[in-house]
Amino acid sequence: MKRLTGIISLIFVFQLFVYTQTLDEKLKEIDDYANTVTQTWAGKSGAGMAIAVIKDDKVVSAKGYGIRELGKPDKVDENTVFAIASNSKAFTVASLAILVDEKKLDWNDKVSKYLPDFQLYDPWVTSELTIRDLVTHRVGLDTFSGDLLWYETTYSPDEILRRVRFLKPVSSFRTQFGYQNLMFIAAGKVVEKVSGKSWCSFVTERILTPLGMVRTVCSINNLPDNAAWPHNESAGTLRKLNRGNVDGAYAAAALNSSVNDLSKWVRTQLGRGKFEGKQIFSEAQAWGMHQPYLAQQIGPQPTSGIQPRHFSGVASGWFVYDYYGRKIINHSGGLDGMLSYTVLIPEENAGFVVLTNSESPTFTIMMNKIRDVLVGAPKRDWNEEAKAQVAGMKKFADDETAKSEAARVQNTKPTLALAGYAGKYSDKLYGDVTIAEESGKLVMRFLPSPNFVADLEHWHYDTWRIKWRPSVSYNFPRGFVTFTIDKDGKTDQLKVDQPNNDFWFYELDLRRAK
């Protein structure tokens, strides 16, 4: 019996040897797939991409694909700088961890100790809010709630945080997940209060410089050469966008970096805070960053063909889940025309970074592909699946357009003359929106966001279709505004119905300014 068991074991080992890819084979598979994906999406909704793969504390691959800027031949390479958006959050958490190591604060400290003027809607939650709460998305606000406060606005971080008190919660404190950029702005303010330095200075001095991340900057105002331009699809064609300034959301989304630089960051994370002999933050803090503090609900799973997920949780500046027996630690980033992923697989001592300068699904496709290759998951054509998903999304959008057309009441007229709708409409959370009559039509302007300008096209009754001008980078689907008329026959409220996945216009209570 023992002899038979030994023979079976040898056969099993032999099979593993036969079917296990070498590292070079894995990297070639990733590279070939990246070229295919780039070609698939380049003509319409894709531009460029950069990828770095880290294994056993070494950068085993770092390469660019596609173009930096539409209409120019310059290619993306491993040093091309992209906006990394929410991948900035992990740097804010690391900054806090350094201060904890130095015993200058504790994760369980109340935020009010450092930011006495910072208030949430509920006074009790304000009094109980801790540093850990800021970075684990559990304060009770909805996902992306309040993001209109920083997106393309002129508001300073201080002004953004002053307005947070007007945001109403959607769940009880510490009970449900709600992804929050605003809380990370507050976390950045804590770093500044405790350290006596700006967030950018602290991150640069304590993280970027020791790691040699010389091409990583805190703002688009300081971009080095070889920086990518953002792109997205409009009317079926790729268009170049202006670089979005997100300095107001600095500690949540402001960093710009390259895959060469970020590979050093990945090595530090996998090294439990250590990089080439330098301990940036302690092993205890590194371990704590990657622990889930809030469970995320797992939806219905396929019964076959796809590995089921057993847990998913919110860590500090990261998300964690299981995949084919491995713990995956990751975070994505997204701004207009820039999408990214940072992924750690500690049990494989591996990680990778994907940076893109378009809003095509290439960043997700490559994240899934590289993860599969590194853990040895069954082969799956994520590119083909993405094409089917995009086609499904287009059909959904077309169906929604058809529904709105069918619901339109023809041959109606506005209640008032155009001048009757003109005026200023104010919301205590966001600020002022103006409606003006210009050249025989209505024009809407969001004053805190100078680029947010739209022409209004009469739809029916007192509802108008929003036609955003080219200054708006975000590709909003069809949206509407509706005016309400008071008993005196004057407008008293403006409701904005603008569907999208990121910014909640329904949070605005715009009333005519007296």
C-alpha positions as a Python dict, from the first residue, in 0.01 Angstrom:
ca = {
    (1, 'M'): (0, 0, 0),
    (2, 'K'): (283, 238, 85),
    (3, 'R'): (452, 156, -245),
    (4, 'L'): (131, 234, -436),
    (5, 'T'): (91, 562, -247),
    (6, 'G'): (445, 658, -336),
    (7, 'I'): (386, 582, -703),
    (8, 'I'): (69, 793, -706),
    (9, 'S'): (257, 1077, -540),
    (10, 'L'): (531, 1061, -802),
    (11, 'I'): (274, 1069, -1081),
    (12, 'F'): (109, 1372, -922),
    (13, 'V'): (440, 1557, -889),
    (14, 'F'): (524, 1468, -1248),
    (15, 'Q'): (191, 1608, -1366),
    (16, 'L'): (252, 1928, -1177),
    (17, 'F'): (595, 1954, -1337),
    (18, 'V'): (451, 1900, -1681),
    (19, 'Y'): (165, 2147, -1654),
    (20, 'T'): (317, 2421, -1434),
    (21, 'Q'): (441, 2717, -1635),
    (22, 'T'): (784, 2863, -1582),
    (23, 'L'): (800, 3230, -1488),
    (24, 'D'): (923, 3319, -1837),
    (25, 'E'): (626, 3136, -1989),
    (26, 'K'): (387, 3319, -1758),
    (27, 'L'): (535, 3655, -1850),
    (28, 'K'): (514, 3575, -2220),
    (29, 'E'): (150, 3478, -2182),
    (30, 'I'): (80, 3809, -2006),
    (31, 'D'): (270, 4008, -2268),
    (32, 'D'): (96, 3838, -2560),
    (33, 'Y'): (-242, 3893, -2400),
    (34, 'A'): (-164, 4259, -2330),
    (35, 'N'): (-77, 4314, -2696),
    (36, 'T'): (-404, 4150, -2802),
    (37, 'V'): (-606, 4356, -2556),
    (38, 'T'): (-438, 4679, -2663),
    (39, 'Q'): (-514, 4608, -3027),
    (40, 'T'): (-874, 4510, -2947),
    (41, 'W'): (-962, 4841, -2784),
    (42, 'A'): (-720, 5087, -2947),
    (43, 'G'): (-937, 5193, -3237),
    (44, 'K'): (-1237, 5306, -3040),
    (45, 'S'): (-1213, 5329, -2663),
    (46, 'G'): (-854, 5245, -2569),
    (47, 'A'): (-525, 5431, -2582),
    (48, 'G'): (-227, 5310, -2378),
    (49, 'M'): (-135, 5090, -2085),
    (50, 'A'): (163, 5005, -1867),
    (51, 'I'): (215, 4688, -1663),
    (52, 'A'): (468, 4582, -1402),
    (53, 'V'): (490, 4235, -1246),
    (54, 'I'): (678, 4170, -922),
    (55, 'K'): (786, 3824, -805),
    (56, 'D'): (1009, 3733, -509),
    (57, 'D'): (1103, 4097, -448),
    (58, 'K'): (1213, 4150, -809),
    (59, 'V'): (1054, 4340, -1095),
    (60, 'V'): (1035, 4059, -1348),
    (61, 'S'): (852, 4262, -1611),
    (62, 'A'): (780, 4630, -1671),
    (63, 'K'): (648, 4738, -2007),
    (64, 'G'): (425, 4986, -2189),
    (65, 'Y'): (168, 4933, -2462),
    (66, 'G'): (-10, 5174, -2692),
    (67, 'I'): (16, 5553, -2704),
    (68, 'R'): (56, 5833, -2450),
    (69, 'E'): (-157, 6084, -2640),
    (70, 'L'): (-408, 6058, -2922),
    (71, 'G'): (-270, 6186, -3252),
    (72, 'K'): (93, 6158, -3148),
    (73, 'P'): (333, 5866, -3195),
    (74, 'D'): (486, 5869, -2846),
    (75, 'K'): (455, 5524, -2692),
    (76, 'V'): (381, 5433, -2333),
    (77, 'D'): (678, 5280, -2150),
    (78, 'E'): (755, 5165, -1797),
    (79, 'N'): (835, 5523, -1688),
    (80, 'T'): (523, 5690, -1830),
    (81, 'V'): (334, 5871, -1554),
    (82, 'F'): (-41, 5815, -1510),
    (83, 'A'): (-293, 5942, -1259),
    (84, 'I'): (-341, 5656, -1010),
    (85, 'A'): (-654, 5806, -850),
    (86, 'S'): (-777, 5598, -554),
    (87, 'N'): (-459, 5394, -541),
    (88, 'S'): (-339, 5706, -358),
    (89, 'K'): (-543, 5597, -54),
    (90, 'A'): (-294, 5328, 48),
    (91, 'F'): (-23, 5597, 72),
    (92, 'T'): (-242, 5795, 311),
    (93, 'V'): (-294, 5484, 524),
    (94, 'A'): (81, 5418, 523),
    (95, 'S'): (140, 5778, 635),
    (96, 'L'): (-95, 5726, 928),
    (97, 'A'): (78, 5394, 1004),
    (98, 'I'): (416, 5570, 1024),
    (99, 'L'): (271, 5817, 1275),
    (100, 'V'): (127, 5526, 1476),
    (101, 'D'): (470, 5362, 1475),
    (102, 'E'): (609, 5687, 1614),
    (103, 'K'): (334, 5688, 1882),
    (104, 'K'): (210, 6023, 1763),
    (105, 'L'): (-143, 5887, 1720),
    (106, 'D'): (-341, 5567, 1759),
    (107, 'W'): (-584, 5405, 1515),
    (108, 'N'): (-853, 5421, 1785),
    (109, 'D'): (-803, 5790, 1854),
    (110, 'K'): (-1112, 6002, 1801),
    (111, 'V'): (-1092, 6219, 1491),
    (112, 'S'): (-1223, 6512, 1698),
    (113, 'K'): (-896, 6508, 1891),
    (114, 'Y'): (-717, 6629, 1577),
    (115, 'L'): (-998, 6789, 1374),
    (116, 'P'): (-1227, 6948, 1634),
    (117, 'D'): (-1430, 7136, 1371),
    (118, 'F'): (-1498, 6831, 1153),
    (119, 'Q'): (-1863, 6725, 1176),
    (120, 'L'): (-2079, 6451, 1030),
    (121, 'Y'): (-2458, 6475, 1006),
    (122, 'D'): (-2509, 6283, 1333),
    (123, 'P'): (-2341, 6447, 1638),
    (124, 'W'): (-2300, 6111, 1813),
    (125, 'V'): (-2119, 5961, 1512),
    (126, 'T'): (-1899, 6271, 1503),
    (127, 'S'): (-1803, 6215, 1867),
    (128, 'E'): (-1730, 5842, 1817),
    (129, 'L'): (-1552, 5860, 1480),
    (130, 'T'): (-1198, 5714, 1493),
    (131, 'I'): (-897, 5729, 1265),
    (132, 'R'): (-962, 5365, 1166),
    (133, 'D'): (-1320, 5457, 1069),
    (134, 'L'): (-1192, 5716, 823),
    (135, 'V'): (-1002, 5458, 617),
    (136, 'T'): (-1240, 5160, 626),
    (137, 'H'): (-1552, 5300, 456),
    (138, 'R'): (-1789, 5233, 746),
    (139, 'V'): (-1915, 5574, 858),
    (140, 'G'): (-2270, 5518, 730),
    (141, 'L'): (-2256, 5731, 415),
    (142, 'D'): (-2346, 5595, 73),
    (143, 'T'): (-2078, 5490, -175),
    (144, 'F'): (-1943, 5804, -350),
    (145, 'S'): (-2172, 6024, -140),
    (146, 'G'): (-2060, 6386, -158),
    (147, 'D'): (-1813, 6337, -443),
    (148, 'L'): (-1962, 6634, -628),
    (149, 'L'): (-1790, 6845, -363),
    (150, 'W'): (-1442, 6768, -498),
    (151, 'Y'): (-1497, 6667, -860),
    (152, 'E'): (-1373, 6959, -1072),
    (153, 'T'): (-1472, 7210, -804),
    (154, 'T'): (-1271, 7505, -679),
    (155, 'Y'): (-1330, 7403, -317),
    (156, 'S'): (-1029, 7358, -91),
    (157, 'P'): (-1004, 7042, 120),
    (158, 'D'): (-1102, 7250, 424),
    (159, 'E'): (-1415, 7377, 253),
    (160, 'I'): (-1505, 7028, 132),
    (161, 'L'): (-1480, 6893, 486),
    (162, 'R'): (-1685, 7182, 625),
    (163, 'R'): (-1973, 7079, 398),
    (164, 'V'): (-1963, 6708, 492),
    (165, 'R'): (-2195, 6782, 788),
    (166, 'F'): (-2486, 6820, 542),
    (167, 'L'): (-2453, 6466, 401),
    (168, 'K'): (-2723, 6237, 535),
    (169, 'P'): (-2624, 5879, 622),
    (170, 'V'): (-2790, 5581, 457),
    (171, 'S'): (-2694, 5322, 718),
    (172, 'S'): (-2598, 5294, 1082),
    (173, 'F'): (-2243, 5369, 1191),
    (174, 'R'): (-1997, 5080, 1138),
    (175, 'T'): (-2260, 4842, 999),
    (176, 'Q'): (-2236, 4869, 620),
    (177, 'F'): (-1986, 4946, 350),
    (178, 'G'): (-2003, 5282, 173),
    (179, 'Y'): (-1696, 5378, -30),
    (180, 'Q'): (-1589, 5722, 85),
    (181, 'N'): (-1341, 5962, -73),
    (182, 'L'): (-1433, 6242, 167),
    (183, 'M'): (-1319, 6045, 472),
    (184, 'F'): (-977, 6003, 316),
    (185, 'I'): (-956, 6379, 270),
    (186, 'A'): (-1017, 6401, 645),
    (187, 'A'): (-747, 6135, 698),
    (188, 'G'): (-505, 6352, 501),
    (189, 'K'): (-589, 6642, 730),
    (190, 'V'): (-506, 6424, 1031),
    (191, 'V'): (-165, 6348, 879),
    (192, 'E'): (-106, 6721, 839),
    (193, 'K'): (-226, 6808, 1189),
    (194, 'V'): (-9, 6547, 1360),
    (195, 'S'): (304, 6578, 1146),
    (196, 'G'): (306, 6953, 1099),
    (197, 'K'): (370, 6898, 727),
    (198, 'S'): (146, 6905, 423),
    (199, 'W'): (17, 6568, 314),
    (200, 'C'): (225, 6588, -3),
    (201, 'S'): (543, 6678, 188),
    (202, 'F'): (493, 6395, 435),
    (203, 'V'): (421, 6134, 168),
    (204, 'T'): (718, 6253, -35),
    (205, 'E'): (965, 6266, 254),
    (206, 'R'): (862, 5950, 437),
    (207, 'I'): (755, 5720, 151),
    (208, 'L'): (836, 5835, -203),
    (209, 'T'): (1193, 5952, -145),
    (210, 'P'): (1308, 5653, 65),
    (211, 'L'): (1164, 5419, -199),
    (212, 'G'): (1326, 5609, -485),
    (213, 'M'): (988, 5687, -642),
    (214, 'V'): (1135, 5991, -816),
    (215, 'R'): (867, 6019, -1087),
    (216, 'T'): (571, 6014, -849),
    (217, 'V'): (406, 6351, -780),
    (218, 'C'): (112, 6479, -579),
    (219, 'S'): (-51, 6697, -843),
    (220, 'I'): (-88, 6737, -1218),
    (221, 'N'): (73, 7078, -1165),
    (222, 'N'): (407, 6903, -1111),
    (223, 'L'): (402, 6632, -1377),
    (224, 'P'): (740, 6523, -1518),
    (225, 'D'): (800, 6461, -1885),
    (226, 'N'): (670, 6136, -2036),
    (227, 'A'): (326, 6176, -1880),
    (228, 'A'): (16, 6016, -2032),
    (229, 'W'): (-292, 6208, -2137),
    (230, 'P'): (-637, 6081, -2039),
    (231, 'H'): (-889, 5967, -2301),
    (232, 'N'): (-1242, 5837, -2318),
    (233, 'E'): (-1499, 5748, -2577),
    (234, 'S'): (-1749, 6004, -2700),
    (235, 'A'): (-2002, 5938, -2976),
    (236, 'G'): (-1822, 5616, -3063),
    (237, 'T'): (-1473, 5762, -3104),
    (238, 'L'): (-1174, 5809, -2878),
    (239, 'R'): (-1116, 6166, -2757),
    (240, 'K'): (-835, 6329, -2564),
    (241, 'L'): (-934, 6492, -2234),
    (242, 'N'): (-779, 6762, -2024),
    (243, 'R'): (-597, 6634, -1720),
    (244, 'G'): (-832, 6658, -1428),
    (245, 'N'): (-713, 6851, -1123),
    (246, 'V'): (-816, 6663, -809),
    (247, 'D'): (-607, 6857, -559),
    (248, 'G'): (-922, 6903, -350),
    (249, 'A'): (-937, 6526, -298),
    (250, 'Y'): (-561, 6508, -250),
    (251, 'A'): (-526, 6235, 11),
    (252, 'A'): (-791, 6025, -163),
    (253, 'A'): (-689, 6047, -527),
    (254, 'A'): (-417, 6295, -624),
    (255, 'L'): (-101, 6090, -686),
    (256, 'N'): (49, 6038, -1033),
    (257, 'S'): (304, 5762, -1088),
    (258, 'S'): (459, 5507, -1323),
    (259, 'V'): (470, 5127, -1306),
    (260, 'N'): (844, 5142, -1241),
    (261, 'D'): (783, 5358, -935),
    (262, 'L'): (481, 5163, -817),
    (263, 'S'): (671, 4835, -841),
    (264, 'K'): (879, 4966, -549),
    (265, 'W'): (559, 5033, -358),
    (266, 'V'): (436, 4680, -427),
    (267, 'R'): (769, 4537, -308),
    (268, 'T'): (733, 4738, 13),
    (269, 'Q'): (381, 4610, 72),
    (270, 'L'): (482, 4249, 7),
    (271, 'G'): (790, 4304, 227),
    (272, 'R'): (574, 4401, 524),
    (273, 'G'): (692, 4759, 520),
    (274, 'K'): (1055, 4689, 431),
    (275, 'F'): (1226, 4794, 106),
    (276, 'E'): (1590, 4711, 33),
    (277, 'G'): (1679, 4706, 402),
    (278, 'K'): (1479, 5018, 494),
    (279, 'Q'): (1178, 4976, 723),
    (280, 'I'): (929, 5235, 599),
    (281, 'F'): (660, 5124, 843),
    (282, 'S'): (657, 4838, 1088),
    (283, 'E'): (562, 4480, 1009),
    (284, 'A'): (279, 4509, 1261),
    (285, 'Q'): (135, 4806, 1076),
    (286, 'A'): (179, 4633, 739),
    (287, 'W'): (-13, 4335, 870),
    (288, 'G'): (-286, 4562, 1006),
    (289, 'M'): (-334, 4743, 674),
    (290, 'H'): (-429, 4419, 502),
    (291, 'Q'): (-678, 4294, 761),
    (292, 'P'): (-1049, 4324, 688),
    (293, 'Y'): (-1238, 4548, 929),
    (294, 'L'): (-1573, 4522, 756),
    (295, 'A'): (-1717, 4229, 568),
    (296, 'Q'): (-1864, 4286, 224),
    (297, 'Q'): (-2167, 4097, 109),
    (298, 'I'): (-2103, 3826, -149),
    (299, 'G'): (-2375, 3789, -408),
    (300, 'P'): (-2495, 3467, -571),
    (301, 'Q'): (-2206, 3264, -711),
    (302, 'P'): (-2188, 3039, -1018),
    (303, 'T'): (-2222, 2672, -934),
    (304, 'S'): (-1961, 2565, -1186),
    (305, 'G'): (-1689, 2696, -1414),
    (306, 'I'): (-1581, 2983, -1190),
    (307, 'Q'): (-1407, 2961, -853),
    (308, 'P'): (-1658, 3079, -590),
    (309, 'R'): (-1555, 3363, -358),
    (310, 'H'): (-1573, 3275, 13),
    (311, 'F'): (-1497, 3611, 171),
    (312, 'S'): (-1459, 3974, 75),
    (313, 'G'): (-1365, 4247, 315),
    (314, 'V'): (-1264, 4610, 352),
    (315, 'A'): (-913, 4664, 483),
    (316, 'S'): (-740, 4999, 545),
    (317, 'G'): (-689, 5157, 205),
    (318, 'W'): (-718, 4813, 47),
    (319, 'F'): (-975, 4542, -28),
    (320, 'V'): (-921, 4171, 38),
    (321, 'Y'): (-1081, 3855, -96),
    (322, 'D'): (-998, 3493, -168),
    (323, 'Y'): (-926, 3351, -512),
    (324, 'Y'): (-827, 2992, -582),
    (325, 'G'): (-699, 2949, -231),
    (326, 'R'): (-500, 3275, -222),
    (327, 'K'): (-562, 3594, -36),
    (328, 'I'): (-582, 3883, -284),
    (329, 'I'): (-515, 4237, -162),
    (330, 'N'): (-600, 4504, -415),
    (331, 'H'): (-733, 4846, -499),
    (332, 'S'): (-846, 5012, -818),
    (333, 'G'): (-830, 5375, -920),
    (334, 'G'): (-1044, 5575, -1158),
    (335, 'L'): (-1058, 5931, -1287),
    (336, 'D'): (-1176, 6069, -1619),
    (337, 'G'): (-963, 5886, -1875),
    (338, 'M'): (-735, 5710, -1625),
    (339, 'L'): (-800, 5367, -1471),
    (340, 'S'): (-564, 5150, -1269),
    (341, 'Y'): (-513, 4847, -1045),
    (342, 'T'): (-261, 4755, -776),
    (343, 'V'): (-273, 4389, -671),
    (344, 'L'): (-82, 4192, -405),
    (345, 'I'): (-77, 3811, -378),
    (346, 'P'): (130, 3750, -63),
    (347, 'E'): (121, 3368, -74),
    (348, 'E'): (285, 3383, -417),
    (349, 'N'): (517, 3665, -303),
    (350, 'A'): (391, 3840, -613),
    (351, 'G'): (208, 4151, -717),
    (352, 'F'): (145, 4371, -1015),
    (353, 'V'): (34, 4712, -1135),
    (354, 'V'): (-182, 4804, -1435),
    (355, 'L'): (-212, 5169, -1543),
    (356, 'T'): (-423, 5289, -1838),
    (357, 'N'): (-499, 5622, -1999),
    (358, 'S'): (-847, 5547, -2125),
    (359, 'E'): (-1180, 5428, -1990),
    (360, 'S'): (-1183, 5104, -2185),
    (361, 'P'): (-1208, 4779, -1986),
    (362, 'T'): (-839, 4702, -2049),
    (363, 'F'): (-739, 4764, -1686),
    (364, 'T'): (-990, 4510, -1555),
    (365, 'I'): (-918, 4262, -1832),
    (366, 'M'): (-546, 4266, -1759),
    (367, 'M'): (-596, 4260, -1383),
    (368, 'N'): (-801, 3942, -1417),
    (369, 'K'): (-558, 3786, -1664),
    (370, 'I'): (-241, 3856, -1466),
    (371, 'R'): (-402, 3739, -1142),
    (372, 'D'): (-510, 3415, -1314),
    (373, 'V'): (-163, 3351, -1451),
    (374, 'L'): (11, 3419, -1119),
    (375, 'V'): (-214, 3186, -918),
    (376, 'G'): (-242, 2920, -1188),
    (377, 'A'): (-618, 2956, -1233),
    (378, 'P'): (-797, 2786, -1524),
    (379, 'K'): (-767, 2979, -1846),
    (380, 'R'): (-1045, 3224, -1916),
    (381, 'D'): (-1076, 3475, -2200),
    (382, 'W'): (-1148, 3794, -2010),
    (383, 'N'): (-1111, 4002, -2325),
    (384, 'E'): (-1395, 3825, -2502),
    (385, 'E'): (-1611, 3845, -2190),
    (386, 'A'): (-1546, 4219, -2171),
    (387, 'K'): (-1652, 4266, -2533),
    (388, 'A'): (-1980, 4091, -2455),
    (389, 'Q'): (-2029, 4302, -2142),
    (390, 'V'): (-1969, 4626, -2332),
    (391, 'A'): (-2219, 4517, -2596),
    (392, 'G'): (-2469, 4442, -2319),
    (393, 'M'): (-2412, 4783, -2160),
    (394, 'K'): (-2467, 4954, -2494),
    (395, 'K'): (-2793, 4766, -2542),
    (396, 'F'): (-2902, 4866, -2192),
    (397, 'A'): (-2821, 5231, -2266),
    (398, 'D'): (-3010, 5214, -2595),
    (399, 'D'): (-3309, 5058, -2417),
    (400, 'E'): (-3306, 5332, -2153),
    (401, 'T'): (-3297, 5596, -2426),
    (402, 'A'): (-3592, 5429, -2598),
    (403, 'K'): (-3785, 5425, -2269),
    (404, 'S'): (-3728, 5796, -2212),
    (405, 'E'): (-3835, 5872, -2568),
    (406, 'A'): (-4152, 5667, -2522),
    (407, 'A'): (-4233, 5847, -2196),
    (408, 'R'): (-4194, 6191, -2352),
    (409, 'V'): (-4521, 6380, -2384),
    (410, 'Q'): (-4525, 6546, -2722),
    (411, 'N'): (-4643, 6896, -2808),
    (412, 'T'): (-4624, 7039, -2458),
    (413, 'K'): (-4496, 7383, -2367),
    (414, 'P'): (-4314, 7516, -2061),
    (415, 'T'): (-4536, 7679, -1801),
    (416, 'L'): (-4329, 7998, -1801),
    (417, 'A'): (-4139, 8210, -2046),
    (418, 'L'): (-3765, 8128, -2049),
    (419, 'A'): (-3685, 8427, -1828),
    (420, 'G'): (-3915, 8283, -1560),
    (421, 'Y'): (-3676, 7988, -1507),
    (422, 'A'): (-3363, 8200, -1489),
    (423, 'G'): (-3204, 8266, -1153),
    (424, 'K'): (-2983, 8120, -884),
    (425, 'Y'): (-3066, 7790, -711),
    (426, 'S'): (-2877, 7705, -393),
    (427, 'D'): (-2800, 7387, -200),
    (428, 'K'): (-2634, 7408, 142),
    (429, 'L'): (-2427, 7098, 67),
    (430, 'Y'): (-2298, 7183, -279),
    (431, 'G'): (-2346, 7555, -337),
    (432, 'D'): (-2504, 7749, -623),
    (433, 'V'): (-2634, 7654, -967),
    (434, 'T'): (-2748, 7924, -1207),
    (435, 'I'): (-2998, 7912, -1491),
    (436, 'A'): (-2963, 8188, -1750),
    (437, 'E'): (-3143, 8274, -2071),
    (438, 'E'): (-2882, 8307, -2344),
    (439, 'S'): (-2953, 8344, -2716),
    (440, 'G'): (-3304, 8212, -2680),
    (441, 'K'): (-3219, 7905, -2472),
    (442, 'L'): (-3153, 7810, -2111),
    (443, 'V'): (-2799, 7747, -1990),
    (444, 'M'): (-2717, 7576, -1659),
    (445, 'R'): (-2392, 7642, -1472),
    (446, 'F'): (-2264, 7472, -1157),
    (447, 'L'): (-2070, 7759, -1000),
    (448, 'P'): (-1832, 7555, -779),
    (449, 'S'): (-1742, 7349, -1091),
    (450, 'P'): (-1661, 7597, -1372),
    (451, 'N'): (-1649, 7322, -1638),
    (452, 'F'): (-1998, 7200, -1552),
    (453, 'V'): (-2197, 7390, -1814),
    (454, 'A'): (-2498, 7253, -2000),
    (455, 'D'): (-2752, 7375, -2253),
    (456, 'L'): (-3109, 7283, -2164),
    (457, 'E'): (-3335, 7149, -2435),
    (458, 'H'): (-3708, 7151, -2363),
    (459, 'W'): (-3839, 6798, -2318),
    (460, 'H'): (-4193, 6826, -2191),
    (461, 'Y'): (-4389, 7042, -1946),
    (462, 'D'): (-4130, 7189, -1706),
    (463, 'T'): (-3867, 6922, -1770),
    (464, 'W'): (-3559, 6992, -1982),
    (465, 'R'): (-3296, 6761, -2124),
    (466, 'I'): (-2936, 6826, -2017),
    (467, 'K'): (-2689, 6871, -2304),
    (468, 'W'): (-2349, 6893, -2140),
    (469, 'R'): (-2090, 7103, -2319),
    (470, 'P'): (-1751, 6959, -2427),
    (471, 'S'): (-1587, 7112, -2118),
    (472, 'V'): (-1742, 6825, -1919),
    (473, 'S'): (-1505, 6529, -1937),
    (474, 'Y'): (-1740, 6277, -1781),
    (475, 'N'): (-1955, 6091, -2032),
    (476, 'F'): (-2289, 6136, -1863),
    (477, 'P'): (-2584, 5946, -2012),
    (478, 'R'): (-2906, 6124, -2093),
    (479, 'G'): (-3020, 6339, -1801),
    (480, 'F'): (-3295, 6587, -1720),
    (481, 'V'): (-3376, 6883, -1496),
    (482, 'T'): (-3725, 6958, -1372),
    (483, 'F'): (-3847, 7287, -1230),
    (484, 'T'): (-4126, 7304, -976),
    (485, 'I'): (-4364, 7599, -978),
    (486, 'D'): (-4496, 7751, -656),
    (487, 'K'): (-4846, 7883, -588),
    (488, 'D'): (-4744, 8226, -713),
    (489, 'G'): (-4646, 8086, -1053),
    (490, 'K'): (-4271, 8117, -994),
    (491, 'T'): (-4003, 7850, -992),
    (492, 'D'): (-3898, 7745, -643),
    (493, 'Q'): (-3694, 7426, -696),
    (494, 'L'): (-3461, 7268, -950),
    (495, 'K'): (-3427, 6888, -950),
    (496, 'V'): (-3138, 6730, -1140),
    (497, 'D'): (-3196, 6376, -1266),
    (498, 'Q'): (-2858, 6280, -1410),
    (499, 'P'): (-2800, 5902, -1403),
    (500, 'N'): (-2438, 5788, -1370),
    (501, 'N'): (-2226, 5553, -1164),
    (502, 'D'): (-2015, 5804, -970),
    (503, 'F'): (-2182, 6133, -878),
    (504, 'W'): (-2511, 6163, -691),
    (505, 'F'): (-2699, 6466, -820),
    (506, 'Y'): (-3002, 6347, -626),
    (507, 'E'): (-2825, 6459, -307),
    (508, 'L'): (-2867, 6820, -417),
    (509, 'D'): (-3166, 7014, -282),
    (510, 'L'): (-3153, 7316, -512),
    (511, 'R'): (-3392, 7590, -405),
    (512, 'R'): (-3433, 7929, -569),
    (513, 'A'): (-3222, 8177, -381),
    (514, 'K'): (-3427, 8450, -217),
}
